[in-house]
Structure formats: C-alpha cells, structure tokens
C-alpha cells in the first residue's frame, strides 16, 4: 500500500508545486538531485571528478506527449554535451526514450537520438539508454540495437534490470553483440508474471547476471548500493582474476558517498549517476516507491555517512 501511495504521489503536480516552494523539501532534494540546471549538475560532476569518480548526467523527465517537449528535451541534452566538454566533466549522459518522443512517433524519437549521438560521438562521449517499465523493454532493446548501436557502437549502451524474468536472455544477446550494459535491480512496479516479486530472487538474479557480465561482458556498469552484492563482486573478480579496468561500479548521486569514495580508493572504477532538472519530485517519489524500505535506507545512509570515516 505504501508503494502504491508513493507512486500516486509521484504523479501529483499540485503537491510538487507546493514542495518546490518549500525550502526544507528543496534542501532534502538537493542531497539526491544536482539542482535544476546543467550548470549545477556539471559543478557536481567536477567535484566528484576531483575524487576520481566518473559521472553520467541525466535530465529528469519521461513520458513526453508533445513534440515541442521532446524537441526541448533534445535541445537541453545537446546544450548539456556542449557544456560538459569544455568544463572538464565526463561527457557521459543517460537518456529515456519516452523523453525523446517514443510514445509520439518512433521516427521523431530516432531523429532526436541521432542528433544527441552524433554530438556525443564528435566529443568522444557516451550516451546510455535508461530502461523504463517492462512495457518498454523490448521496444527499447530493439531501438538500441537497430537504430543506435549498429551505427554508434562504442558511444552508446543500455540498461538491464535484474528484477525482470527475461533478463537472462537479454544479457546473453547483448553480450553476443558486444553492447555495453548497465545492470540494475529495477525501479518499476511490475506484475509477477513479468518480474520477480521477492527481493531475494531479484538479488540472486542480479548476482547471476553480474557474474555473466564480468566474465564476458563489454565493460559492464554494476549499479548497486547493496553491500552484500558489492562484496560478492569483489570476491568474484579476485577469484576469477578479472582486472578492475574491465568494469565499473555505479551508484546514485548522494547515496553512500562514503562507500563511493572507499571503492575508488581501493582501485575500482566508480561512476555516479547525477540527475538534475525541474522534475526532481517525481524522481524522488519513484526512488522511494521502488522499495518503501528505501525511506529507512536513505535516512540510515545519511546517519552512517555522518559517523563513517572516509578511508
């Protein structure tokens, strides 16, 4: 019930308008969202770069229904890439296809994505397609493989969610074609016939897919804050003799900053996903709705970081 309520809250524009004017809510959001403009996001990325941590910037927003909004999002990404290159921050961004107009017209979406990929390639950058709900999984994978990867190969990648029952086959195929995969647990409420309903099953699927990617994948991104899974990964790469430059760990901006720094100091590649934009409220509500225990998880992390030595 709490998860359903949080998802409902994520769609309430009136509540968002109220919270956006609330100083306390904005300060809490600033912990997990790097402001509303590309300048503040780029500044956050540069601060992380000083710690040896890489970044991927994401303009918050999805499910666009107007062409003008899709064009506006595209133009913001183009401006973002132009801003990142001379700033010294990583030229690495994450994009949702529905933000680029997938639900309006696939050709519109393709044209927008090509503009972004052409600029990223010219700047030596990288564009990751974020994965949305399971209704978009096959569409996203087909779009990625046939419209983007075939032309922009090393400059683009995609996300796979371990919660989905289909992900074993998807990982096998993506490894076979040499695509770069970001592995996460999953952020959407899915039916049981599509996704594992129990956390233990999602975690086990994550470990299985992670091992497969570490053995044979093309520089996978392992996105998790789960310390047990992180320890499993460290033990696995040591046992299998997999060097640290073959993969990277990924975490969310503002979550377990102490752990991000510790893993980097241990010699592992670390990338932080840096969201920004005016749509921070629905983003935060969905992150909490992924697993209502995240409320306690976030508060616990804030307390843990306060008393944890950064070593």
C-alpha positions in Angstrom: 0.0 0.0 0.0 2.8 2.4 0.8 4.5 1.7 -2.6 1.2 2.4 -4.4 0.8 5.6 -2.4 4.3 6.8 -3.2 3.7 6.1 -6.9 0.5 8.1 -6.7 2.3 10.9 -5.0 4.9 11.0 -7.9 2.1 11.9 -10.3 0.6 14.8 -8.2 1.6 18.0 -9.8 -0.1 20.1 -7.2 1.9 18.6 -4.4 5.1 19.1 -6.4 4.3 22.7 -7.0 3.8 23.2 -3.2 7.0 21.3 -2.3 9.1 23.2 -4.9 8.4 26.4 -3.0 9.3 24.7 0.3 12.9 25.3 1.5 13.1 22.2 3.6 11.9 19.9 0.7 14.3 21.6 -1.7 17.2 21.1 0.7 16.4 17.4 1.1 16.1 17.0 -2.7 19.5 18.7 -3.2 21.0 15.7 -1.4 20.0 13.4 -4.3 19.4 15.8 -7.2 22.1 18.1 -8.5 19.9 21.2 -8.9 17.6 22.2 -11.8 20.1 23.4 -14.4 23.0 21.9 -16.3 25.5 24.3 -14.6 24.8 23.0 -11.1 24.9 19.4 -12.4 28.3 20.0 -14.2 29.6 21.5 -11.0 28.6 18.4 -9.1 30.3 16.3 -11.7 33.5 18.2 -11.4 33.5 17.9 -7.6 33.2 14.1 -8.0 35.9 14.1 -10.6 38.3 15.6 -8.0 37.7 12.4 -6.0 38.5 10.2 -9.1 34.8 9.4 -9.6 33.2 9.4 -13.0 29.7 10.6 -13.7 26.7 10.3 -16.0 24.3 13.2 -16.1 20.6 12.7 -16.5 18.0 15.3 -17.3 14.9 14.2 -15.3 11.7 13.7 -17.2 9.9 11.0 -19.2 6.7 10.0 -20.9 6.6 13.1 -23.1 3.3 13.5 -25.1 4.0 16.7 -27.1 6.5 17.1 -29.9 7.6 20.5 -28.6 8.5 18.9 -25.2 10.6 16.2 -27.0 12.4 18.8 -29.0 13.0 20.9 -25.8 14.5 17.8 -24.1 16.7 17.1 -27.1 18.0 20.6 -27.2 18.8 20.5 -23.5 20.8 17.4 -24.0 22.7 19.0 -26.9 23.4 22.0 -24.7 24.5 19.7 -21.9 27.0 18.0 -24.1 28.4 21.3 -25.3 28.7 22.4 -21.7 30.3 19.3 -20.4 33.1 19.0 -22.9 34.9 22.4 -22.2 34.1 22.1 -18.5 36.3 19.1 -18.0 33.5 16.9 -16.7 32.8 13.5 -18.2 30.9 13.7 -21.5 28.6 10.9 -20.4 24.8 11.2 -20.2 21.7 9.0 -19.7 18.5 9.4 -21.7 15.0 7.9 -21.6 13.4 7.2 -25.0 10.0 8.4 -23.9 11.6 11.7 -23.1 12.7 11.9 -26.7 9.2 11.2 -28.1 9.0 7.4 -28.4 5.3 7.5 -27.5 4.6 10.2 -30.0 6.4 8.8 -33.1 9.3 6.5 -33.3 10.8 8.4 -36.2 10.7 11.6 -34.2 12.5 9.8 -31.3 15.1 8.3 -33.7 15.8 11.7 -35.2 16.3 13.3 -31.7 18.5 10.5 -30.5 20.7 10.6 -33.7 21.3 14.3 -33.0 22.4 13.6 -29.5 24.6 10.6 -30.5 26.2 12.5 -33.4 27.3 15.2 -31.0 28.4 12.8 -28.3 30.5 10.9 -30.8 32.1 14.1 -32.1 33.0 14.9 -28.5 34.3 11.4 -27.7 31.3 11.0 -25.3 28.9 8.2 -24.3 25.1 8.0 -24.2 23.3 5.4 -22.1 19.6 4.5 -22.8 17.9 4.2 -19.5 15.4 1.4 -19.2 11.8 2.2 -18.3 8.9 0.0 -17.3 8.6 -3.6 -18.8 6.1 -2.4 -21.4 9.1 -0.6 -23.0 11.8 -3.2 -22.6 11.6 -4.9 -26.0 11.0 -1.6 -27.7 14.0 -0.1 -26.0 16.2 -3.0 -26.8 15.1 -3.1 -30.5 15.6 0.6 -30.8 19.0 0.4 -29.2 20.3 -2.4 -31.4 18.9 -1.5 -34.7 18.8 2.3 -34.7 21.7 3.3 -32.4 24.2 0.5 -31.7 24.6 -0.5 -35.3 25.9 3.0 -36.1 27.2 4.5 -32.9 28.6 1.3 -31.2 31.2 2.3 -28.6 29.4 5.6 -27.9 26.1 4.1 -26.6 24.9 1.5 -24.2 21.7 0.2 -22.5 20.3 -0.8 -19.1 19.0 -4.2 -18.0 17.0 -4.8 -14.8 17.6 -8.0 -12.8 14.0 -8.0 -11.5 12.7 -9.0 -14.9 12.4 -12.7 -15.7 13.5 -12.1 -19.3 16.9 -10.5 -18.4 19.0 -13.7 -18.7 18.2 -14.0 -22.4 18.6 -10.2 -22.9 22.0 -10.3 -21.3 23.1 -13.3 -23.4 22.1 -11.4 -26.6 23.7 -8.1 -25.6 27.0 -9.9 -24.7 26.9 -11.6 -28.1 26.7 -8.3 -30.0 29.3 -6.6 -27.8 27.0 -4.0 -26.2 27.8 -2.1 -23.0 25.3 -2.9 -20.3 24.4 -1.2 -17.1 22.9 -3.7 -14.7 20.5 -2.5 -12.0 17.8 -4.2 -9.9 14.8 -2.2 -11.4 12.7 0.8 -10.5 9.2 0.0 -11.5 6.2 -1.8 -10.0 5.8 -4.9 -12.3 3.3 -7.8 -12.5 4.6 -11.1 -11.0 4.4 -12.9 -14.4 7.0 -10.4 -15.7 9.2 -9.7 -12.7 10.3 -11.5 -9.5 8.1 -10.3 -6.6 10.6 -11.2 -3.9 13.7 -9.2 -3.1 15.8 -12.3 -2.5 15.0 -13.5 -6.1 15.9 -10.1 -7.6 19.2 -10.1 -5.7 20.0 -13.7 -6.8 19.2 -12.8 -10.4 21.5 -9.7 -10.1 24.4 -11.8 -8.8 23.9 -14.3 -11.7 23.7 -11.7 -14.4 26.6 -9.7 -12.8 28.9 -12.8 -12.9 28.0 -13.4 -16.6 28.8 -9.8 -17.4 32.0 -9.7 -15.5 33.2 -12.9 -17.3 32.2 -12.0 -20.9 30.6 -8.5 -21.0 31.9 -5.4 -22.6 32.9 -3.1 -19.7 29.7 -3.6 -17.7 28.4 -1.0 -15.2 27.3 -2.6 -12.0 24.7 -0.3 -10.4 24.0 -1.2 -6.8 24.4 0.1 -3.3 23.9 -3.4 -1.8 27.0 -4.1 0.3 26.5 -7.8 0.1 26.4 -7.8 -3.6 29.4 -5.4 -3.8 31.3 -7.8 -1.6 30.3 -10.7 -3.8 31.5 -8.8 -6.8 34.9 -8.1 -5.2 35.3 -11.7 -4.2 34.3 -12.9 -7.6 36.7 -10.7 -9.6 39.6 -11.6 -7.2 38.8 -15.4 -7.6 38.4 -15.1 -11.4 41.4 -12.8 -11.9 39.3 -10.1 -13.6 41.1 -6.8 -13.5 39.4 -3.7 -12.2 39.7 -1.8 -15.5 37.2 -4.3 -17.1 34.2 -3.0 -15.3 32.9 -0.2 -13.1 30.6 0.2 -10.1 27.8 2.7 -10.3 25.8 4.5 -7.7 23.2 7.2 -7.4 24.2 10.8 -6.6 24.0 11.4 -2.8 23.7 7.8 -1.8 26.5 6.1 0.1 29.1 8.8 -0.7 31.4 7.2 1.8 31.2 3.9 0.0 31.7 5.5 -3.4 35.0 7.1 -2.2 36.1 3.9 -0.4 35.7 1.7 -3.5 37.5 4.3 -5.7 40.4 4.4 -3.2 40.6 0.6 -3.4 41.3 0.9 -7.1 37.8 0.2 -8.6 36.3 2.4 -11.3 33.3 4.3 -9.9 30.6 6.2 -11.8 27.8 8.3 -10.1 24.5 8.8 -11.8 23.8 12.6 -11.5 20.1 13.5 -12.0 19.1 17.1 -12.4 16.2 19.2 -13.6 12.8 20.5 -12.5 11.2 17.1 -12.3 13.1 16.1 -9.1 9.9 15.4 -7.1 8.6 12.5 -9.2 12.1 11.1 -9.4 12.5 11.0 -5.7 9.0 9.6 -5.2 9.7 6.8 -7.6 13.1 6.0 -6.0 11.2 5.6 -2.7 8.5 3.6 -4.3 11.0 1.1 -5.8 11.1 -0.2 -2.3 9.4 1.6 0.6 12.2 0.4 2.9 14.3 2.9 0.9 12.9 5.6 3.2 14.7 4.0 6.2 17.6 3.1 3.8 18.2 6.7 2.9 17.9 8.0 6.4 20.2 5.2 7.6 22.8 6.1 4.9 22.8 9.8 5.9 23.4 8.7 9.6 26.0 6.2 8.5 27.9 8.6 6.4 27.9 11.1 9.2 29.8 8.7 11.5 31.7 6.7 8.9 35.4 7.6 8.3 36.1 8.2 4.6 39.0 5.9 4.1 
